[in-house]
Amino acid sequence: MKKVGIAVCCVMMALILGSITLVSGQGSDEEMCIPMGIIELGPPESIEPVRSAVEFPHSGHFNFVECRTCHHKWAGDEQIKTCMSSGCHDVAVSPAKSEKGRVDEDQMMRYYKTAYHQMCIGCHKEMKLKNKELEMSYIKLNKELPNTGPTGCIQCHPKE
């Protein structure tokens, strides 16, 4: 039993160290730059903000969200581009509805505000639902449920 535990620990360490090497960019020509701490998320410079910028705790998400969850176009071996890079979420104005009252879904997801709201709030709401399912078992185990993050406007965009 002890040998199995040691083997599992060795495999886990190899995976962790391998992940750190991949994310840090070691082994490539260019070193990976990962913003730590809080990142301020706001509209493109060409847009007058209606609400305050969001203070996003980037490094606070490292323990439970894989990088590719948010950085969905990242191949893993090059520098990560910003969300509003060309071809990603670079539409600055909400797409207009067609004559039939529909909005082009691809254009809507390229709209920066839709992307942030669906990704962030959607994930937080999903976590809340999972916590509801786990609530009774965690109470029985006397454990605290994981923090789910904000889902309301003022929680992310505090009044200045």
N, C-alpha and C positions, 0 to 999 in steps of 0.2 A: 504494500500500500504506500509505503514511504517513497519507493522508487517511482511510482506513478505520479505522486505529488511533485517530486523533483523534476520529472520529465515535463509535466504540465507547466511548471514555472519556467523552465528553460524555453519551451515553445512560446510562451507568452512574452518573455523578454525579447526573444528573436523577432517576434511580430512587432512589438513596441519599438524596438530599436530600428527595425526596417522601415516602419512608418515614419519615424522621426527623420531618418535619412532622406526618404522620399520627399517629405514636406519641406525639409530645410533646403533642399536643392543640392545637397552634397552629391558629388559624383557627376554633376552637370557643369557646364561652363559658367552658367549664371546662378548666383545664389538666390534662393527663394526668399522673398520678403513677406512676412506674415505680420499684419498689424496686431499688436497686443492691446489689451485694455479696452477702452471705449472708442468706438468709431461714430462720428456724427453723420447721420444720414439725412439728406435733404434733397430738394428738387434740383434739376439742372440749373446752372447759373443763369440761363436765359428766362427762367420762370420766377416770378415774384412769389415768395412763400406766403401761404395763407395761414399755416400753423407753424409752430416752432419745430426745429429739426429734432430728429429722434436720436437719443443717445443710446446706441446699440452696444451692449457688452459683448464684443466679439469673442474675446478669450474665455468668457463665461460659458460659451456654447461648445467649447472643445471637447468636454467630457461626455457629451451625449448626442452630438450631431456630427455626422461625417462631413468633411469639407464639400464633397460633391453634392450634398443635399441642397445647398444653396448655390454653390458655384457649379451649376449643372453642365456648363460647357467646358470645364477645366479637364484637360487630359491627364493631369497629375505630374507632368514633367516639365511644365513651363510656368512662367510667372502668371499669377491669376490676374485677370483684367477686372476692372470695376464693373459693377452691374450695368452702368449706363454706357458701356463701351459700344462701339458701332456693331450693329447686328444682334445685340442682346436686348437690353431694356432701354433703348435709346430714343423712343418716341416720347416727346416732351408734352404733347397735348392729347387728351383723351380722344380716341377715334370717334368720328360722327357715325350715327346710325344711317343705314341705307334707307331707300324709299320704303322698303318692306319692314322697317323698324328693327333691323338686325345690325349687330356690330361684328366686324371681322374679328374672330377670336384670336387669330395670330397677331394682328395689330394691337388688340386689347392687351395681350400678354407682353407685348413689347413696350407698352405704356408703363413707364417707371413706377407710377403709383399703384397700378393694378398688381404688378409683380411683387412689390414689397408687401402690400396688404394681403394678397393671397398667400404668399410664402410665410410671412411672419405670423399673422393672425390665424391663418389656417392651421399652422403647426401648433400654436398655443391652444387653439380650440380642440384640436385632436388630442393633445396631452390632457386637457381637462376631462374629456370623455374617457380616456384610459384611466385617469385617476378615479373617476366615479366608479368604474368597474372594479378597480383595485381597493377601493375605500374600505370595504368590510374586511378583506383579508389583512390589510395593513393595520387596521384597528386591532384585530385579533393578535397580530404579531407585535403590536406596540411600536410600529415604525411610522416615520413621518413620510407623507407623500412628496414626490418631487415637485419643485416649484414649476408652474406651467407658463409663466410669463404673462404680460398684459394682453388684453383683447379689446380694450376700450380706447377711444380717441385720446382722452385727456391723460390716460396712463402713459401713452407714448409721446404725446405732444403736449407737455405741460404748458399752462399759460405763463407767459413771461412776465 
